[in-house]
Each structure stands twice: as C-alpha cells, then as structure tokens.
Amino acid sequence: MLAKAAACVPFMSMTELRCRVEAAPAGLIVLDVRERDAYEAGHIPGARLLPRGQLELRVNNELPDPTARIVTCCEFSRISTQAAATLRTMGFQRVVALDGGMKSWLETGYPVRAGPAA
C-alpha cells in the first residue's frame, strides 16, 4: 500500500521545505497529519494539524481550495505519503509529501514549535 502511494506522490526535501518555511511563502500549506499530542509536542513552524484519521471527514472544511500547494508531514514519512496520495485522488493535484518526516527534521536540527493547533 505504501509503495503504491509513493509511486504516485512527489516528495519535497527537508531543505526545500525549510527554505520555504523561513521565507514564509504565501500559498504553501504544511499539513501535519499526526495525532494532536505528537503535533503539540513539536511541529514545523506554521504547520496546520489535520490527523490522517480525520482527513476524509474534514478535508472540505480544512482545505477548501483543491489548487492549493500542500506538503504533508508525519513522523516517518509513511502516513503522510498515504495522506498525500489520498488527497491527490480527491483532486488536490499539487500535494506532495515531506521526504524524511518529522524524525529526520528533528535529527537535522531544523526549527520546531510546540503547542496547540491554532
């Protein structure tokens, strides 16, 4: 299942995402698909929380623009790859997954924010 999802989902490198986060680009949504407690413990600055288990239920309210540029992230880049594949089948053709996930992001020493979702 993961291999099938990875075959149809492009990936964004951590370096590219870090540059984009630091530049605060308009039009890029960082979508954290982990559970709330993991998100609150530390997430990419500016990331929005939408747990994978709630994606199909909340996508229309949380992501009303299917043309938006979205990068999904999770702990190890597995669930976010599946989330990106799901979003692509729902019409979000500009969605990509973060290559490496939060574990690699943290190991690299890139910035994180702790606290509740906005």
C-alpha positions as CSV (number, residue, x, y, z in Angstrom):
1,M,0.0,0.0,0.0
2,L,2.8,2.4,0.9
3,A,4.8,1.5,-2.3
4,K,1.7,2.2,-4.4
5,A,1.2,5.6,-2.7
6,A,4.9,6.5,-3.0
7,A,4.8,5.7,-6.7
8,C,2.2,8.5,-7.3
9,V,3.3,11.1,-4.8
10,P,6.1,13.6,-5.4
11,F,8.3,14.4,-2.4
12,M,9.7,17.7,-1.1
13,S,13.1,17.6,0.5
14,M,13.5,18.9,4.1
15,T,16.0,21.5,2.8
16,E,13.5,22.9,0.4
17,L,10.7,23.0,3.0
18,R,13.0,24.7,5.5
19,C,13.8,27.4,3.0
20,R,10.1,27.8,2.2
21,V,9.1,28.0,5.9
22,E,11.8,30.6,6.6
23,A,10.7,32.7,3.6
24,A,7.1,32.4,4.9
25,P,5.7,31.8,1.4
26,A,2.0,32.5,0.8
27,G,0.2,29.7,-0.8
28,L,2.1,26.7,0.8
29,I,0.2,24.7,3.4
30,V,2.3,22.5,5.6
31,L,-0.2,19.8,6.7
32,D,0.8,17.8,9.7
33,V,-1.2,14.5,9.7
34,R,0.0,13.1,13.0
35,E,-2.2,12.9,16.1
36,R,-2.8,16.1,18.2
37,D,-0.4,15.0,21.0
38,A,2.5,14.5,18.6
39,Y,1.7,17.8,16.9
40,E,1.6,19.7,20.2
41,A,4.9,18.2,21.3
42,G,6.6,19.8,18.3
43,H,5.7,20.6,14.7
44,I,7.1,22.5,11.7
45,P,6.5,26.3,12.2
46,G,3.3,27.3,10.6
47,A,2.1,23.7,10.1
48,R,-1.7,23.0,10.3
49,L,-3.0,19.9,12.1
50,L,-5.3,17.5,10.3
51,P,-4.8,14.0,11.6
52,R,-4.8,11.3,8.9
53,G,-7.7,9.5,10.6
54,Q,-9.9,12.6,10.1
55,L,-8.7,13.6,6.6
56,E,-11.6,12.5,4.6
57,L,-14.1,13.8,7.2
58,R,-12.6,17.3,7.5
59,V,-10.9,18.0,4.1
60,N,-13.7,20.1,2.7
61,N,-13.7,22.4,5.7
62,E,-10.0,22.5,6.3
63,L,-8.8,22.6,2.7
64,P,-11.5,24.2,0.5
65,D,-9.1,25.0,-2.3
66,P,-8.1,21.9,-4.3
67,T,-5.5,24.0,-6.2
68,A,-3.5,24.8,-3.1
69,R,0.1,23.8,-2.8
70,I,0.3,21.4,0.1
71,V,3.1,19.4,1.7
72,T,2.1,16.6,4.1
73,C,4.2,15.5,7.0
74,C,4.2,12.8,9.7
75,E,6.7,11.1,11.9
76,F,8.5,8.8,9.4
77,S,7.0,10.0,6.0
78,R,4.8,6.9,5.7
79,I,1.4,8.1,6.8
80,S,2.0,11.5,5.1
81,T,2.7,9.7,1.8
82,Q,-0.6,7.9,2.1
83,A,-2.3,11.1,3.1
84,A,-0.9,12.9,0.1
85,A,-2.0,10.0,-2.2
86,T,-5.5,10.2,-0.7
87,L,-5.6,14.0,-1.3
88,R,-4.4,13.5,-4.9
89,T,-7.3,11.1,-5.5
90,M,-9.6,13.7,-4.1
91,G,-8.4,16.3,-6.6
92,F,-5.6,18.0,-4.8
93,Q,-3.0,17.6,-7.6
94,R,-0.4,20.0,-6.1
95,V,0.1,18.0,-2.9
96,V,3.5,16.5,-2.1
97,A,4.9,14.6,1.0
98,L,7.9,15.7,3.1
99,D,10.8,13.3,2.4
100,G,12.0,12.0,5.8
101,G,9.3,13.1,8.1
102,M,9.5,14.8,11.5
103,K,12.0,12.4,12.8
104,S,14.5,13.4,10.2
105,W,13.5,17.1,10.5
106,L,14.3,17.0,14.3
107,E,17.6,15.0,13.8
108,T,18.7,17.6,11.3
109,G,18.1,20.3,13.9
110,Y,15.5,22.2,11.9
111,P,13.2,24.5,13.8
112,V,10.1,23.3,15.6
113,R,7.3,24.8,17.6
114,A,5.5,23.2,20.4
115,G,1.9,24.0,21.5
116,P,-1.7,23.6,20.4
117,A,-3.0,24.0,16.9
118,A,-4.3,27.4,16.1
